[in-house]
Every structure is written in structure tokens, then in C-alpha cells.
Amino acid sequence: MGVCVLECSGDCGSLEHLWITPEHQGRGLGRALAEQVLGDTARRGISAVELESDPDAELFYARLGARRIATLPAPMPGAPERMLVRMEFGVRS
């Protein structure tokens, strides 16, 4: 139904993937996965988790407490001006 991948290096984490199959979206699975990962990072002593998000998913991550810290060019065929959003969760211990 879904997958979440967190890469850790020292006291920093990077949320590399958070995907829910389309037929299971809107049921709270993404929120549950993200909250589990963020809880695990706090127990590991990680102070921040960053991620790169498609602009369409920015609101999802913002509702979970992430904040925008940058935008990155990510052109693709048919969308040469496309940008990704760099976001960060401050992890509470």
C-alpha cells in the first residue's frame, strides 16, 4: 500500500521516499508512515529531517509540520520551469 525511506547520516535525516498507492491515498496512511519515521528519528537523536517534494505534495508535508527552506529547478519535458520544494522537519525529542 505504501513505502517510506529515511536515510540517516549523523544527526541529520533525509526523507527520500514516501509513496502511497493511488487507491489507498486519502486514508491517513501517508500521515501514519511519516509520523512513525519522525518518531523514530527523534529516538535516534536526529535533529532535522529534510526532503524534496513535488509542489503538489507541499501542503501534505506542511500539515505534518515541515517548512519550506528552498526551491530547486527540476525541469522535465513539457515543464521546463518545474521546481521542487526543499522542506525540513525540526524533530522534537
PDB file of N, CA, C and O in Angstrom:
ATOM      1  N   MET A   1       0.807  -1.202   0.000  1.00  0.00           N
ATOM      2  CA  MET A   1       0.000   0.000   0.000  1.00  0.00           C
ATOM      3  C   MET A   1       0.845   1.259   0.000  1.00  0.00           C
ATOM      4  O   MET A   1       0.437   2.286  -0.541  1.00  0.00           O
ATOM      5  N   GLY A   2       2.048   1.181   0.618  1.00  0.00           N
ATOM      6  CA  GLY A   2       2.891   2.360   0.677  1.00  0.00           C
ATOM      7  C   GLY A   2       4.292   2.021   1.128  1.00  0.00           C
ATOM      8  O   GLY A   2       4.576   0.912   1.581  1.00  0.00           O
ATOM      9  N   VAL A   3       5.162   3.009   0.992  1.00  0.00           N
ATOM     10  CA  VAL A   3       6.546   2.827   1.390  1.00  0.00           C
ATOM     11  C   VAL A   3       7.107   4.168   1.861  1.00  0.00           C
ATOM     12  O   VAL A   3       6.702   5.228   1.384  1.00  0.00           O
ATOM     13  N   CYS A   4       8.036   4.101   2.798  1.00  0.00           N
ATOM     14  CA  CYS A   4       8.701   5.302   3.296  1.00  0.00           C
ATOM     15  C   CYS A   4      10.164   4.940   3.520  1.00  0.00           C
ATOM     16  O   CYS A   4      10.466   3.928   4.153  1.00  0.00           O
ATOM     17  N   VAL A   5      11.080   5.771   2.999  1.00  0.00           N
ATOM     18  CA  VAL A   5      12.514   5.520   3.126  1.00  0.00           C
ATOM     19  C   VAL A   5      13.167   6.747   3.748  1.00  0.00           C
ATOM     20  O   VAL A   5      13.031   7.863   3.246  1.00  0.00           O
ATOM     21  N   LEU A   6      13.874   6.521   4.842  1.00  0.00           N
ATOM     22  CA  LEU A   6      14.616   7.577   5.508  1.00  0.00           C
ATOM     23  C   LEU A   6      16.092   7.217   5.482  1.00  0.00           C
ATOM     24  O   LEU A   6      16.474   6.122   5.896  1.00  0.00           O
ATOM     25  N   GLU A   7      16.923   8.132   4.998  1.00  0.00           N
ATOM     26  CA  GLU A   7      18.369   7.941   5.046  1.00  0.00           C
ATOM     27  C   GLU A   7      18.910   8.802   6.182  1.00  0.00           C
ATOM     28  O   GLU A   7      18.530   9.963   6.331  1.00  0.00           O
ATOM     29  N   CYS A   8      19.802   8.218   6.981  1.00  0.00           N
ATOM     30  CA  CYS A   8      20.361   8.932   8.131  1.00  0.00           C
ATOM     31  C   CYS A   8      21.867   9.030   8.001  1.00  0.00           C
ATOM     32  O   CYS A   8      22.535   8.097   7.558  1.00  0.00           O
ATOM     33  N   SER A   9      22.389  10.191   8.401  1.00  0.00           N
ATOM     34  CA  SER A   9      23.829  10.412   8.442  1.00  0.00           C
ATOM     35  C   SER A   9      24.102  11.321   9.634  1.00  0.00           C
ATOM     36  O   SER A   9      23.753  12.501   9.628  1.00  0.00           O
ATOM     37  N   GLY A  10      24.727  10.753  10.646  1.00  0.00           N
ATOM     38  CA  GLY A  10      24.985  11.533  11.858  1.00  0.00           C
ATOM     39  C   GLY A  10      23.683  11.930  12.522  1.00  0.00           C
ATOM     40  O   GLY A  10      22.835  11.083  12.806  1.00  0.00           O
ATOM     41  N   ASP A  11      23.525  13.229  12.769  1.00  0.00           N
ATOM     42  CA  ASP A  11      22.291  13.692  13.418  1.00  0.00           C
ATOM     43  C   ASP A  11      21.307  14.296  12.422  1.00  0.00           C
ATOM     44  O   ASP A  11      20.403  15.034  12.816  1.00  0.00           O
ATOM     45  N   CYS A  12      21.475  13.988  11.122  1.00  0.00           N
ATOM     46  CA  CYS A  12      20.574  14.501  10.087  1.00  0.00           C
ATOM     47  C   CYS A  12      19.904  13.344   9.363  1.00  0.00           C
ATOM     48  O   CYS A  12      20.480  12.269   9.199  1.00  0.00           O
ATOM     49  N   GLY A  13      18.678  13.594   8.938  1.00  0.00           N
ATOM     50  CA  GLY A  13      17.942  12.596   8.174  1.00  0.00           C
ATOM     51  C   GLY A  13      17.421  13.199   6.890  1.00  0.00           C
ATOM     52  O   GLY A  13      17.241  14.412   6.783  1.00  0.00           O
ATOM     53  N   SER A  14      17.182  12.341   5.918  1.00  0.00           N
ATOM     54  CA  SER A  14      16.634  12.764   4.645  1.00  0.00           C
ATOM     55  C   SER A  14      15.512  11.805   4.259  1.00  0.00           C
ATOM     56  O   SER A  14      15.744  10.611   4.066  1.00  0.00           O
ATOM     57  N   LEU A  15      14.314  12.326   4.150  1.00  0.00           N
ATOM     58  CA  LEU A  15      13.173  11.526   3.726  1.00  0.00           C
ATOM     59  C   LEU A  15      13.261  11.390   2.215  1.00  0.00           C
ATOM     60  O   LEU A  15      12.952  12.331   1.484  1.00  0.00           O
ATOM     61  N   GLU A  16      13.678  10.231   1.747  1.00  0.00           N
ATOM     62  CA  GLU A  16      13.925  10.017   0.324  1.00  0.00           C
ATOM     63  C   GLU A  16      12.676   9.586  -0.433  1.00  0.00           C
ATOM     64  O   GLU A  16      12.520   9.923  -1.607  1.00  0.00           O
ATOM     65  N   HIS A  17      11.803   8.860   0.211  1.00  0.00           N
ATOM     66  CA  HIS A  17      10.585   8.392  -0.458  1.00  0.00           C
ATOM     67  C   HIS A  17       9.449   8.307   0.543  1.00  0.00           C
ATOM     68  O   HIS A  17       9.636   7.869   1.678  1.00  0.00           O
ATOM     69  N   LEU A  18       8.286   8.722   0.120  1.00  0.00           N
ATOM     70  CA  LEU A  18       7.044   8.489   0.848  1.00  0.00           C
ATOM     71  C   LEU A  18       5.967   8.387  -0.213  1.00  0.00           C
ATOM     72  O   LEU A  18       5.511   9.394  -0.755  1.00  0.00           O
ATOM     73  N   TRP A  19       5.568   7.168  -0.501  1.00  0.00           N
ATOM     74  CA  TRP A  19       4.613   6.917  -1.571  1.00  0.00           C
ATOM     75  C   TRP A  19       3.481   6.041  -1.065  1.00  0.00           C
ATOM     76  O   TRP A  19       3.704   5.078  -0.331  1.00  0.00           O
ATOM     77  N   ILE A  20       2.281   6.379  -1.460  1.00  0.00           N
ATOM     78  CA  ILE A  20       1.086   5.579  -1.177  1.00  0.00           C
ATOM     79  C   ILE A  20       0.439   5.274  -2.522  1.00  0.00           C
ATOM     80  O   ILE A  20       0.313   6.167  -3.361  1.00  0.00           O
ATOM     81  N   THR A  21       0.030   4.035  -2.739  1.00  0.00           N
ATOM     82  CA  THR A  21      -0.632   3.701  -3.996  1.00  0.00           C
ATOM     83  C   THR A  21      -1.893   4.549  -4.144  1.00  0.00           C
ATOM     84  O   THR A  21      -2.585   4.814  -3.161  1.00  0.00           O
ATOM     85  N   PRO A  22      -2.187   4.970  -5.361  1.00  0.00           N
ATOM     86  CA  PRO A  22      -3.332   5.871  -5.568  1.00  0.00           C
ATOM     87  C   PRO A  22      -4.640   5.373  -4.949  1.00  0.00           C
ATOM     88  O   PRO A  22      -5.400   6.168  -4.395  1.00  0.00           O
ATOM     89  N   GLU A  23      -4.905   4.091  -5.036  1.00  0.00           N
ATOM     90  CA  GLU A  23      -6.175   3.582  -4.494  1.00  0.00           C
ATOM     91  C   GLU A  23      -6.232   3.604  -2.967  1.00  0.00           C
ATOM     92  O   GLU A  23      -7.302   3.418  -2.389  1.00  0.00           O
ATOM     93  N   HIS A  24      -5.102   3.827  -2.314  1.00  0.00           N
ATOM     94  CA  HIS A  24      -5.074   3.892  -0.844  1.00  0.00           C
ATOM     95  C   HIS A  24      -4.814   5.303  -0.305  1.00  0.00           C
ATOM     96  O   HIS A  24      -4.722   5.496   0.907  1.00  0.00           O
ATOM     97  N   GLN A  25      -4.698   6.271  -1.186  1.00  0.00           N
ATOM     98  CA  GLN A  25      -4.473   7.654  -0.741  1.00  0.00           C
ATOM     99  C   GLN A  25      -5.741   8.217  -0.102  1.00  0.00           C
ATOM    100  O   GLN A  25      -6.859   7.799  -0.404  1.00  0.00           O
ATOM    101  N   GLY A  26      -5.523   9.182   0.791  1.00  0.00           N
ATOM    102  CA  GLY A  26      -6.647   9.833   1.456  1.00  0.00           C
ATOM    103  C   GLY A  26      -7.197   9.075   2.645  1.00  0.00           C
ATOM    104  O   GLY A  26      -8.270   9.410   3.145  1.00  0.00           O
ATOM    105  N   ARG A  27      -6.488   8.067   3.105  1.00  0.00           N
ATOM    106  CA  ARG A  27      -6.947   7.251   4.243  1.00  0.00           C
ATOM    107  C   ARG A  27      -6.067   7.408   5.479  1.00  0.00           C
ATOM    108  O   ARG A  27      -6.268   6.716   6.477  1.00  0.00           O
ATOM    109  N   GLY A  28      -5.095   8.314   5.416  1.00  0.00           N
ATOM    110  CA  GLY A  28      -4.227   8.540   6.566  1.00  0.00           C
ATOM    111  C   GLY A  28      -2.978   7.687   6.597  1.00  0.00           C
ATOM    112  O   GLY A  28      -2.210   7.761   7.556  1.00  0.00           O
ATOM    113  N   LEU A  29      -2.750   6.873   5.565  1.00  0.00           N
ATOM    114  CA  LEU A  29      -1.575   6.009   5.559  1.00  0.00           C
ATOM    115  C   LEU A  29      -0.278   6.809   5.428  1.00  0.00           C
ATOM    116  O   LEU A  29       0.707   6.505   6.101  1.00  0.00           O
ATOM    117  N   GLY A  30      -0.274   7.814   4.580  1.00  0.00           N
ATOM    118  CA  GLY A  30       0.919   8.653   4.423  1.00  0.00           C
ATOM    119  C   GLY A  30       1.267   9.367   5.711  1.00  0.00           C
ATOM    120  O   GLY A  30       2.429   9.426   6.112  1.00  0.00           O
ATOM    121  N   ARG A  31       0.249   9.905   6.350  1.00  0.00           N
ATOM    122  CA  ARG A  31       0.457  10.584   7.645  1.00  0.00           C
ATOM    123  C   ARG A  31       1.023   9.593   8.671  1.00  0.00           C
ATOM    124  O   ARG A  31       1.962   9.917   9.399  1.00  0.00           O
ATOM    125  N   ALA A  32       0.452   8.397   8.724  1.00  0.00           N
ATOM    126  CA  ALA A  32       0.904   7.395   9.693  1.00  0.00           C
ATOM    127  C   ALA A  32       2.363   7.006   9.442  1.00  0.00           C
ATOM    128  O   ALA A  32       3.146   6.902  10.386  1.00  0.00           O
ATOM    129  N   LEU A  33       2.736   6.789   8.169  1.00  0.00           N
ATOM    130  CA  LEU A  33       4.123   6.462   7.853  1.00  0.00           C
ATOM    131  C   LEU A  33       5.064   7.598   8.242  1.00  0.00           C
ATOM    132  O   LEU A  33       6.096   7.366   8.872  1.00  0.00           O
ATOM    133  N   ALA A  34       4.714   8.808   7.871  1.00  0.00           N
ATOM    134  CA  ALA A  34       5.565   9.964   8.179  1.00  0.00           C
ATOM    135  C   ALA A  34       5.712  10.143   9.688  1.00  0.00           C
ATOM    136  O   ALA A  34       6.815  10.387  10.178  1.00  0.00           O
ATOM    137  N   GLU A  35       4.623  10.024  10.420  1.00  0.00           N
ATOM    138  CA  GLU A  35       4.694  10.188  11.873  1.00  0.00           C
ATOM    139  C   GLU A  35       5.546   9.097  12.516  1.00  0.00           C
ATOM    140  O   GLU A  35       6.273   9.364  13.474  1.00  0.00           O
ATOM    141  N   GLN A  36       5.463   7.873  11.998  1.00  0.00           N
ATOM    142  CA  GLN A  36       6.296   6.789  12.527  1.00  0.00           C
ATOM    143  C   GLN A  36       7.768   7.093  12.292  1.00  0.00           C
ATOM    144  O   GLN A  36       8.586   6.953  13.202  1.00  0.00           O
ATOM    145  N   VAL A  37       8.109   7.508  11.083  1.00  0.00           N
ATOM    146  CA  VAL A  37       9.503   7.821  10.752  1.00  0.00           C
ATOM    147  C   VAL A  37      10.015   8.979  11.603  1.00  0.00           C
ATOM    148  O   VAL A  37      11.127   8.912  12.127  1.00  0.00           O
ATOM    149  N   LEU A  38       9.228  10.028  11.745  1.00  0.00           N
ATOM    150  CA  LEU A  38       9.669  11.176  12.537  1.00  0.00           C
ATOM    151  C   LEU A  38       9.835  10.804  14.006  1.00  0.00           C
ATOM    152  O   LEU A  38      10.750  11.290  14.671  1.00  0.00           O
ATOM    153  N   GLY A  39       8.961   9.951  14.510  1.00  0.00           N
ATOM    154  CA  GLY A  39       9.112   9.466  15.882  1.00  0.00           C
ATOM    155  C   GLY A  39      10.379   8.652  16.061  1.00  0.00           C
ATOM    156  O   GLY A  39      11.071   8.780  17.070  1.00  0.00           O
ATOM    157  N   ASP A  40      10.685   7.805  15.069  1.00  0.00           N
ATOM    158  CA  ASP A  40      11.911   7.001  15.128  1.00  0.00           C
ATOM    159  C   ASP A  40      13.149   7.889  15.085  1.00  0.00           C
ATOM    160  O   ASP A  40      14.126   7.619  15.784  1.00  0.00           O
ATOM    161  N   THR A  41      13.122   8.940  14.278  1.00  0.00           N
ATOM    162  CA  THR A  41      14.291   9.816  14.177  1.00  0.00           C
ATOM    163  C   THR A  41      14.558  10.520  15.498  1.00  0.00           C
ATOM    164  O   THR A  41      15.712  10.690  15.891  1.00  0.00           O
ATOM    165  N   ALA A  42      13.510  10.927  16.177  1.00  0.00           N
ATOM    166  CA  ALA A  42      13.691  11.588  17.470  1.00  0.00           C
ATOM    167  C   ALA A  42      14.376  10.643  18.455  1.00  0.00           C
ATOM    168  O   ALA A  42      15.266  11.064  19.194  1.00  0.00           O
ATOM    169  N   ARG A  43      13.976   9.379  18.474  1.00  0.00           N
ATOM    170  CA  ARG A  43      14.585   8.404  19.380  1.00  0.00           C
ATOM    171  C   ARG A  43      16.040   8.135  19.020  1.00  0.00           C
ATOM    172  O   ARG A  43      16.824   7.749  19.888  1.00  0.00           O
ATOM    173  N   ARG A  44      16.418   8.330  17.759  1.00  0.00           N
ATOM    174  CA  ARG A  44      17.805   8.129  17.314  1.00  0.00           C
ATOM    175  C   ARG A  44      18.680   9.358  17.540  1.00  0.00           C
ATOM    176  O   ARG A  44      19.885   9.305  17.295  1.00  0.00           O
ATOM    177  N   GLY A  45      18.101  10.455  17.999  1.00  0.00           N
ATOM    178  CA  GLY A  45      18.868  11.667  18.233  1.00  0.00           C
ATOM    179  C   GLY A  45      19.042  12.528  16.995  1.00  0.00           C
ATOM    180  O   GLY A  45      19.904  13.406  16.970  1.00  0.00           O
ATOM    181  N   ILE A  46      18.242  12.293  15.973  1.00  0.00           N
ATOM    182  CA  ILE A  46      18.310  13.102  14.754  1.00  0.00           C
ATOM    183  C   ILE A  46      17.541  14.393  14.994  1.00  0.00           C
ATOM    184  O   ILE A  46      16.405  14.374  15.468  1.00  0.00           O
ATOM    185  N   SER A  47      18.172  15.512  14.663  1.00  0.00           N
ATOM    186  CA  SER A  47      17.579  16.810  14.983  1.00  0.00           C
ATOM    187  C   SER A  47      16.748  17.405  13.854  1.00  0.00           C
ATOM    188  O   SER A  47      15.896  18.258  14.102  1.00  0.00           O
ATOM    189  N   ALA A  48      16.979  16.969  12.616  1.00  0.00           N
ATOM    190  CA  ALA A  48      16.228  17.525  11.488  1.00  0.00           C
ATOM    191  C   ALA A  48      16.127  16.485  10.381  1.00  0.00           C
ATOM    192  O   ALA A  48      17.031  15.675  10.178  1.00  0.00           O
ATOM    193  N   VAL A  49      15.008  16.529   9.675  1.00  0.00           N
ATOM    194  CA  VAL A  49      14.791  15.661   8.515  1.00  0.00           C
ATOM    195  C   VAL A  49      14.418  16.552   7.347  1.00  0.00           C
ATOM    196  O   VAL A  49      13.462  17.324   7.424  1.00  0.00           O
ATOM    197  N   GLU A  50      15.176  16.443   6.265  1.00  0.00           N
ATOM    198  CA  GLU A  50      14.896  17.227   5.063  1.00  0.00           C
ATOM    199  C   GLU A  50      14.295  16.335   3.993  1.00  0.00           C
ATOM    200  O   GLU A  50      14.408  15.111   4.046  1.00  0.00           O
ATOM    201  N   LEU A  51      13.653  16.969   3.023  1.00  0.00           N
ATOM    202  CA  LEU A  51      13.073  16.241   1.907  1.00  0.00           C
ATOM    203  C   LEU A  51      12.917  17.168   0.717  1.00  0.00           C
ATOM    204  O   LEU A  51      12.871  18.389   0.867  1.00  0.00           O
ATOM    205  N   GLU A  52      12.837  16.577  -0.467  1.00  0.00           N
ATOM    206  CA  GLU A  52      12.500  17.308  -1.679  1.00  0.00           C
ATOM    207  C   GLU A  52      11.127  16.832  -2.100  1.00  0.00           C
ATOM    208  O   GLU A  52      10.888  15.632  -2.240  1.00  0.00           O
ATOM    209  N   SER A  53      10.222  17.783  -2.302  1.00  0.00           N
ATOM    210  CA  SER A  53       8.830  17.468  -2.585  1.00  0.00           C
ATOM    211  C   SER A  53       8.383  18.060  -3.912  1.00  0.00           C
ATOM    212  O   SER A  53       8.789  19.158  -4.290  1.00  0.00           O
ATOM    213  N   ASP A  54       7.553  17.323  -4.599  1.00  0.00           N
ATOM    214  CA  ASP A  54       6.829  17.885  -5.722  1.00  0.00           C
ATOM    215  C   ASP A  54       5.941  18.994  -5.145  1.00  0.00           C
ATOM    216  O   ASP A  54       5.421  18.838  -4.041  1.00  0.00           O
ATOM    217  N   PRO A  55       5.754  20.097  -5.854  1.00  0.00           N
ATOM    218  CA  PRO A  55       4.915  21.175  -5.316  1.00  0.00           C
ATOM    219  C   PRO A  55       3.502  20.719  -4.940  1.00  0.00           C
ATOM    220  O   PRO A  55       2.886  21.287  -4.038  1.00  0.00           O
ATOM    221  N   ASP A  56       2.988  19.698  -5.628  1.00  0.00           N
ATOM    222  CA  ASP A  56       1.643  19.216  -5.315  1.00  0.00           C
ATOM    223  C   ASP A  56       1.561  18.529  -3.955  1.00  0.00           C
ATOM    224  O   ASP A  56       0.469  18.395  -3.403  1.00  0.00           O
ATOM    225  N   ALA A  57       2.695  18.092  -3.405  1.00  0.00           N
ATOM    226  CA  ALA A  57       2.711  17.427  -2.104  1.00  0.00           C
ATOM    227  C   ALA A  57       3.144  18.359  -0.975  1.00  0.00           C
ATOM    228  O   ALA A  57       3.180  17.948   0.184  1.00  0.00           O
ATOM    229  N   GLU A  58       3.471  19.600  -1.298  1.00  0.00           N
ATOM    230  CA  GLU A  58       3.973  20.524  -0.272  1.00  0.00           C
ATOM    231  C   GLU A  58       2.967  20.708   0.862  1.00  0.00           C
ATOM    232  O   GLU A  58       3.357  20.713   2.029  1.00  0.00           O
ATOM    233  N   LEU A  59       1.713  20.856   0.552  1.00  0.00           N
ATOM    234  CA  LEU A  59       0.708  21.070   1.595  1.00  0.00           C
ATOM    235  C   LEU A  59       0.624  19.861   2.527  1.00  0.00           C
ATOM    236  O   LEU A  59       0.468  20.024   3.737  1.00  0.00           O
ATOM    237  N   PHE A  60       0.726  18.666   1.981  1.00  0.00           N
ATOM    238  CA  PHE A  60       0.723  17.448   2.808  1.00  0.00           C
ATOM    239  C   PHE A  60       1.830  17.524   3.856  1.00  0.00           C
ATOM    240  O   PHE A  60       1.580  17.325   5.045  1.00  0.00           O
ATOM    241  N   TYR A  61       3.057  17.813   3.411  1.00  0.00           N
ATOM    242  CA  TYR A  61       4.182  17.874   4.344  1.00  0.00           C
ATOM    243  C   TYR A  61       4.058  19.060   5.305  1.00  0.00           C
ATOM    244  O   TYR A  61       4.434  18.948   6.472  1.00  0.00           O
ATOM    245  N   ALA A  62       3.543  20.178   4.833  1.00  0.00           N
ATOM    246  CA  ALA A  62       3.353  21.342   5.706  1.00  0.00           C
ATOM    247  C   ALA A  62       2.366  21.011   6.827  1.00  0.00           C
ATOM    248  O   ALA A  62       2.557  21.432   7.968  1.00  0.00           O
ATOM    249  N   ARG A  63       1.327  20.269   6.508  1.00  0.00           N
ATOM    250  CA  ARG A  63       0.353  19.878   7.536  1.00  0.00           C
ATOM    251  C   ARG A  63       0.972  18.968   8.595  1.00  0.00           C
ATOM    252  O   ARG A  63       0.490  18.893   9.725  1.00  0.00           O
ATOM    253  N   LEU A  64       2.040  18.282   8.215  1.00  0.00           N
ATOM    254  CA  LEU A  64       2.742  17.430   9.172  1.00  0.00           C
ATOM    255  C   LEU A  64       3.799  18.191   9.964  1.00  0.00           C
ATOM    256  O   LEU A  64       4.408  17.638  10.880  1.00  0.00           O
ATOM    257  N   GLY A  65       4.023  19.470   9.612  1.00  0.00           N
ATOM    258  CA  GLY A  65       4.953  20.294  10.364  1.00  0.00           C
ATOM    259  C   GLY A  65       6.226  20.682   9.633  1.00  0.00           C
ATOM    260  O   GLY A  65       7.086  21.344  10.214  1.00  0.00           O
ATOM    261  N   ALA A  66       6.370  20.285   8.370  1.00  0.00           N
ATOM    262  CA  ALA A  66       7.562  20.664   7.614  1.00  0.00           C
ATOM    263  C   ALA A  66       7.430  22.109   7.145  1.00  0.00           C
ATOM    264  O   ALA A  66       6.327  22.624   6.959  1.00  0.00           O
ATOM    265  N   ARG A  67       8.584  22.749   6.959  1.00  0.00           N
ATOM    266  CA  ARG A  67       8.573  24.112   6.440  1.00  0.00           C
ATOM    267  C   ARG A  67       9.445  24.177   5.198  1.00  0.00           C
ATOM    268  O   ARG A  67      10.433  23.452   5.082  1.00  0.00           O
ATOM    269  N   ARG A  68       9.073  25.048   4.275  1.00  0.00           N
ATOM    270  CA  ARG A  68       9.846  25.232   3.045  1.00  0.00           C
ATOM    271  C   ARG A  68      11.139  25.956   3.372  1.00  0.00           C
ATOM    272  O   ARG A  68      11.138  26.962   4.081  1.00  0.00           O
ATOM    273  N   ILE A  69      12.253  25.433   2.846  1.00  0.00           N
ATOM    274  CA  ILE A  69      13.538  26.091   3.059  1.00  0.00           C
ATOM    275  C   ILE A  69      14.195  26.505   1.742  1.00  0.00           C
ATOM    276  O   ILE A  69      15.131  27.305   1.745  1.00  0.00           O
ATOM    277  N   ALA A  70      13.712  25.968   0.615  1.00  0.00           N
ATOM    278  CA  ALA A  70      14.289  26.336  -0.684  1.00  0.00           C
ATOM    279  C   ALA A  70      13.439  25.762  -1.807  1.00  0.00           C
ATOM    280  O   ALA A  70      12.565  24.925  -1.584  1.00  0.00           O
ATOM    281  N   THR A  71      13.712  26.225  -3.007  1.00  0.00           N
ATOM    282  CA  THR A  71      13.159  25.606  -4.206  1.00  0.00           C
ATOM    283  C   THR A  71      14.320  25.231  -5.112  1.00  0.00           C
ATOM    284  O   THR A  71      15.353  25.901  -5.126  1.00  0.00           O
ATOM    285  N   LEU A  72      14.145  24.162  -5.862  1.00  0.00           N
ATOM    286  CA  LEU A  72      15.202  23.635  -6.717  1.00  0.00           C
ATOM    287  C   LEU A  72      14.668  23.429  -8.129  1.00  0.00           C
ATOM    288  O   LEU A  72      13.575  22.887  -8.297  1.00  0.00           O
ATOM    289  N   PRO A  73      15.407  23.846  -9.136  1.00  0.00           N
ATOM    290  CA  PRO A  73      14.965  23.594 -10.503  1.00  0.00           C
ATOM    291  C   PRO A  73      14.885  22.088 -10.766  1.00  0.00           C
ATOM    292  O   PRO A  73      15.784  21.337 -10.389  1.00  0.00           O
ATOM    293  N   ALA A  74      13.815  21.662 -11.408  1.00  0.00           N
ATOM    294  CA  ALA A  74      13.638  20.248 -11.755  1.00  0.00           C
ATOM    295  C   ALA A  74      12.902  20.154 -13.085  1.00  0.00           C
ATOM    296  O   ALA A  74      11.815  19.580 -13.150  1.00  0.00           O
ATOM    297  N   PRO A  75      13.483  20.712 -14.151  1.00  0.00           N
ATOM    298  CA  PRO A  75      12.797  20.707 -15.436  1.00  0.00           C
ATOM    299  C   PRO A  75      12.586  19.291 -15.957  1.00  0.00           C
ATOM    300  O   PRO A  75      13.365  18.380 -15.680  1.00  0.00           O
ATOM    301  N   MET A  76      11.522  19.138 -16.711  1.00  0.00           N
ATOM    302  CA  MET A  76      11.245  17.875 -17.380  1.00  0.00           C
ATOM    303  C   MET A  76      10.540  18.182 -18.691  1.00  0.00           C
ATOM    304  O   MET A  76      10.033  19.290 -18.863  1.00  0.00           O
ATOM    305  N   PRO A  77      10.493  17.241 -19.615  1.00  0.00           N
ATOM    306  CA  PRO A  77       9.849  17.506 -20.906  1.00  0.00           C
ATOM    307  C   PRO A  77       8.423  18.034 -20.715  1.00  0.00           C
ATOM    308  O   PRO A  77       7.618  17.436 -20.001  1.00  0.00           O
ATOM    309  N   GLY A  78       8.133  19.143 -21.354  1.00  0.00           N
ATOM    310  CA  GLY A  78       6.815  19.756 -21.248  1.00  0.00           C
ATOM    311  C   GLY A  78       6.662  20.697 -20.068  1.00  0.00           C
ATOM    312  O   GLY A  78       5.670  21.423 -19.988  1.00  0.00           O
ATOM    313  N   ALA A  79       7.617  20.703 -19.152  1.00  0.00           N
ATOM    314  CA  ALA A  79       7.561  21.577 -17.976  1.00  0.00           C
ATOM    315  C   ALA A  79       8.956  22.097 -17.657  1.00  0.00           C
ATOM    316  O   ALA A  79       9.526  21.749 -16.623  1.00  0.00           O
ATOM    317  N   PRO A  80       9.515  22.935 -18.543  1.00  0.00           N
ATOM    318  CA  PRO A  80      10.895  23.384 -18.332  1.00  0.00           C
ATOM    319  C   PRO A  80      11.085  24.277 -17.108  1.00  0.00           C
ATOM    320  O   PRO A  80      12.211  24.427 -16.634  1.00  0.00           O
ATOM    321  N   GLU A  81      10.025  24.866 -16.590  1.00  0.00           N
ATOM    322  CA  GLU A  81      10.118  25.752 -15.418  1.00  0.00           C
ATOM    323  C   GLU A  81       9.789  25.040 -14.110  1.00  0.00           C
ATOM    324  O   GLU A  81       9.712  25.686 -13.065  1.00  0.00           O
ATOM    325  N   ARG A  82       9.594  23.731 -14.146  1.00  0.00           N
ATOM    326  CA  ARG A  82       9.198  22.958 -12.968  1.00  0.00           C
ATOM    327  C   ARG A  82      10.237  23.115 -11.858  1.00  0.00           C
ATOM    328  O   ARG A  82      11.441  23.150 -12.111  1.00  0.00           O
ATOM    329  N   MET A  83       9.742  23.208 -10.633  1.00  0.00           N
ATOM    330  CA  MET A  83      10.584  23.343  -9.451  1.00  0.00           C
ATOM    331  C   MET A  83      10.167  22.285  -8.417  1.00  0.00           C
ATOM    332  O   MET A  83       8.998  21.906  -8.340  1.00  0.00           O
ATOM    333  N   LEU A  84      11.128  21.823  -7.638  1.00  0.00           N
ATOM    334  CA  LEU A  84      10.845  21.011  -6.466  1.00  0.00           C
ATOM    335  C   LEU A  84      10.961  21.899  -5.240  1.00  0.00           C
ATOM    336  O   LEU A  84      11.624  22.936  -5.269  1.00  0.00           O
ATOM    337  N   VAL A  85      10.324  21.490  -4.182  1.00  0.00           N
ATOM    338  CA  VAL A  85      10.340  22.243  -2.931  1.00  0.00           C
ATOM    339  C   VAL A  85      11.209  21.490  -1.931  1.00  0.00           C
ATOM    340  O   VAL A  85      10.975  20.310  -1.668  1.00  0.00           O
ATOM    341  N   ARG A  86      12.198  22.157  -1.381  1.00  0.00           N
ATOM    342  CA  ARG A  86      13.040  21.578  -0.322  1.00  0.00           C
ATOM    343  C   ARG A  86      12.393  21.963   0.998  1.00  0.00           C
ATOM    344  O   ARG A  86      12.115  23.138   1.241  1.00  0.00           O
ATOM    345  N   MET A  87      12.151  20.967   1.856  1.00  0.00           N
ATOM    346  CA  MET A  87      11.461  21.205   3.122  1.00  0.00           C
ATOM    347  C   MET A  87      12.241  20.564   4.261  1.00  0.00           C
ATOM    348  O   MET A  87      13.115  19.723   4.048  1.00  0.00           O
ATOM    349  N   GLU A  88      11.901  20.985   5.479  1.00  0.00           N
ATOM    350  CA  GLU A  88      12.585  20.450   6.661  1.00  0.00           C
ATOM    351  C   GLU A  88      11.598  20.279   7.804  1.00  0.00           C
ATOM    352  O   GLU A  88      10.754  21.137   8.064  1.00  0.00           O
ATOM    353  N   PHE A  89      11.734  19.141   8.476  1.00  0.00           N
ATOM    354  CA  PHE A  89      11.040  18.894   9.734  1.00  0.00           C
ATOM    355  C   PHE A  89      12.053  19.129  10.843  1.00  0.00           C
ATOM    356  O   PHE A  89      13.147  18.566  10.804  1.00  0.00           O
ATOM    357  N   GLY A  90      11.713  19.941  11.820  1.00  0.00           N
ATOM    358  CA  GLY A  90      12.501  20.003  13.052  1.00  0.00           C
ATOM    359  C   GLY A  90      12.007  18.877  13.928  1.00  0.00           C
ATOM    360  O   GLY A  90      10.816  18.831  14.235  1.00  0.00           O
ATOM    361  N   VAL A  91      12.857  17.976  14.340  1.00  0.00           N
ATOM    362  CA  VAL A  91      12.448  16.797  15.099  1.00  0.00           C
ATOM    363  C   VAL A  91      12.532  17.102  16.583  1.00  0.00           C
ATOM    364  O   VAL A  91      13.538  17.604  17.083  1.00  0.00           O
ATOM    365  N   ARG A  92      11.460  16.789  17.262  1.00  0.00           N
ATOM    366  CA  ARG A  92      11.413  17.001  18.718  1.00  0.00           C
ATOM    367  C   ARG A  92      11.768  15.695  19.412  1.00  0.00           C
ATOM    368  O   ARG A  92      11.320  14.622  19.008  1.00  0.00           O
ATOM    369  N   SER A  93      12.564  15.796  20.443  1.00  0.00           N
ATOM    370  CA  SER A  93      12.931  14.574  21.188  1.00  0.00           C
ATOM    371  C   SER A  93      11.943  14.320  22.306  1.00  0.00           C
ATOM    372  O   SER A  93      12.081  13.343  23.042  1.00  0.00           O
TER     373      SER A  93
END
